[in-house]
Amino acid sequence: MNASYGIVDDLVDGGVVRWDKPAWCKLPEVGLASAFDGILVENLVFQVLRQQFKGSPCYEELVDLFLETTFGFYLGQNDDIHIAKPGRAMLEDFTLTRYQMAARLKTSLIEFYSPVAAALLACGVQDPKAYAAARDISVDMSLILQIVDDYNDCFGDDKSDVSLDIRNGCCTWMILEAKKIANASQKKILQENYGYDDQSKVDVVKQIFDELGLKKRVMDYRQMLFHSVIAKIEQNAEILPPNIYNYALEIHQDYSVEWCQRNQVE
């Protein structure tokens, strides 16, 4: 399912690299046919569910879960597409609430909630508190992942895909934070340069981001979210074993690895 979203997302956004490989749509032998490939891969998810779970008590709930995930992703992606205005970025439409909602719809469900909820369903867990806790934790984790993605696009080392969000006029954490703390002159410069596929304008935007100290601010905010996630995981340890989140937490900083080691189950 994640692969199907990546195929479609790269086609629409003009992505060049996906998971350290060329985006599927950029392969000469694929091109626009990737749209059908994305749909095919998505439908394979439901074929697998049918083959493996048809007739089991959790089959209908699993199908509902992945239908909710699919709908949420496309709803969030649709909002992203319509708010991004290359060549005429509508910065006044960029809000933290909108950003958080998009992260919840696009990232929270597919990356963090669905894997845990699917496992709970397959194991016959009925406690609604477990599902509520998993959904709550997934929201904070999705924000961390989205913020890291925004940061890497703007400041990362991958020059083949860097600053695509700035060029496309996307609503990112960086532009939201810049709007909040920039002075009038800086806001005017951002409005005139954000959302253009022009390297000189991209450089101007990144210069403003540097002046505002966004590299440090984004890392500090991620740290705060990370601590919030750890607290929620520990608070719900009786209904959700903490080690089920190790796969996600280990991608973050050194102290996250230490936290995972403390909670490792033999």
KOLFI-591540 format. One record per residue (C-alpha): x, y, z. Coordinates in steps of 0.5 Angstrom, whole numbers, plus 500, padded with zeros to 3 digits. Layout:
N
PT,east,north,up
PT,X,Y,Z
...
//
This chain:
266
PT,east,north,up
PT,500,500,500
PT,506,505,502
PT,509,503,495
PT,502,505,491
PT,502,512,495
PT,509,513,493
PT,508,511,486
PT,502,516,485
PT,505,522,489
PT,512,522,485
PT,508,522,479
PT,503,528,481
PT,509,532,485
PT,514,531,480
PT,519,527,485
PT,525,525,482
PT,528,520,488
PT,524,515,492
PT,527,511,497
PT,534,512,494
PT,532,510,488
PT,529,513,481
PT,522,515,482
PT,518,510,478
PT,515,515,474
PT,522,517,472
PT,524,511,469
PT,524,511,461
PT,520,505,460
PT,514,507,465
PT,513,514,465
PT,505,516,465
PT,504,509,465
PT,506,509,473
PT,499,512,474
PT,496,505,473
PT,502,501,476
PT,500,505,483
PT,493,503,482
PT,495,496,481
PT,499,496,487
PT,494,499,491
PT,489,493,489
PT,494,488,490
PT,493,490,498
PT,486,488,498
PT,488,481,494
PT,493,479,499
PT,487,481,505
PT,482,476,501
PT,487,471,500
PT,490,471,507
PT,484,473,511
PT,478,471,508
PT,473,467,512
PT,477,470,519
PT,473,474,524
PT,477,480,523
PT,477,480,515
PT,471,485,514
PT,475,490,520
PT,482,489,516
PT,478,491,509
PT,475,497,513
PT,482,499,516
PT,485,499,509
PT,479,503,506
PT,480,508,511
PT,487,509,510
PT,487,509,503
PT,481,514,503
PT,485,518,508
PT,491,519,504
PT,488,521,498
PT,484,526,502
PT,490,529,505
PT,494,529,498
PT,488,532,495
PT,489,538,500
PT,496,538,499
PT,495,539,491
PT,490,544,491
PT,494,549,497
PT,500,548,493
PT,500,554,488
PT,507,554,484
PT,508,561,481
PT,503,564,486
PT,504,561,493
PT,498,563,497
PT,502,563,504
PT,495,566,507
PT,492,559,506
PT,498,556,510
PT,496,554,517
PT,498,549,522
PT,492,546,523
PT,491,544,516
PT,499,542,516
PT,497,537,522
PT,491,535,519
PT,495,533,512
PT,500,529,516
PT,494,525,520
PT,491,523,514
PT,497,522,509
PT,502,519,514
PT,499,517,521
PT,494,512,518
PT,499,509,513
PT,506,509,517
PT,504,508,524
PT,496,507,525
PT,495,501,520
PT,501,497,522
PT,499,497,529
PT,491,496,528
PT,492,491,523
PT,496,487,528
PT,491,488,534
PT,485,486,529
PT,489,480,527
PT,491,478,534
PT,483,479,536
PT,484,485,541
PT,478,488,542
PT,479,493,547
PT,477,500,544
PT,482,503,549
PT,488,500,545
PT,486,502,538
PT,485,509,541
PT,492,510,544
PT,495,507,538
PT,491,512,534
PT,493,518,539
PT,501,516,538
PT,501,515,531
PT,499,523,530
PT,505,525,534
PT,509,520,530
PT,507,522,524
PT,508,530,525
PT,515,528,527
PT,516,524,520
PT,513,529,516
PT,517,535,519
PT,524,530,518
PT,521,530,511
PT,520,537,510
PT,527,538,513
PT,531,534,509
PT,527,536,502
PT,530,543,504
PT,536,542,508
PT,538,535,505
PT,544,533,502
PT,540,529,496
PT,541,535,491
PT,537,531,486
PT,531,532,490
PT,532,538,494
PT,528,544,495
PT,522,541,491
PT,517,543,497
PT,519,550,496
PT,519,550,488
PT,512,547,488
PT,509,552,494
PT,508,546,499
PT,505,548,506
PT,511,545,510
PT,513,546,517
PT,519,551,515
PT,514,556,511
PT,509,556,517
PT,514,557,522
PT,517,563,518
PT,511,566,517
PT,510,566,524
PT,517,569,526
PT,519,573,520
PT,518,581,520
PT,514,584,515
PT,520,585,510
PT,522,578,510
PT,515,576,509
PT,514,580,503
PT,521,577,500
PT,518,570,502
PT,511,571,498
PT,515,574,492
PT,520,568,492
PT,516,562,495
PT,513,557,490
PT,517,558,484
PT,521,553,480
PT,527,558,479
PT,534,556,483
PT,535,564,484
PT,528,564,488
PT,529,558,492
PT,536,560,494
PT,533,567,497
PT,527,563,501
PT,533,558,504
PT,537,565,506
PT,531,567,509
PT,530,560,513
PT,537,561,515
PT,536,568,518
PT,530,566,522
PT,534,560,525
PT,530,555,522
PT,535,549,522
PT,535,549,530
PT,528,551,531
PT,525,545,527
PT,530,540,531
PT,528,543,537
PT,520,542,535
PT,522,535,533
PT,525,534,540
PT,519,536,543
PT,514,531,539
PT,519,526,540
PT,519,526,548
PT,511,527,547
PT,511,520,543
PT,515,517,549
PT,511,519,554
PT,504,517,551
PT,508,510,549
PT,510,509,556
PT,503,511,559
PT,499,506,555
PT,505,500,556
PT,499,496,559
PT,495,496,553
PT,500,497,547
PT,507,493,549
PT,512,499,548
PT,517,495,543
PT,512,495,537
PT,514,502,536
PT,521,500,536
PT,522,500,529
PT,520,507,528
PT,523,510,534
PT,530,507,532
PT,530,512,526
PT,531,518,530
PT,536,520,535
PT,541,517,539
PT,537,517,546
PT,531,514,542
PT,535,508,541
PT,537,508,548
PT,530,508,550
PT,528,502,545
PT,534,498,548
PT,531,500,555
PT,524,497,553
PT,526,491,549
PT,523,485,550
PT,527,478,550
//
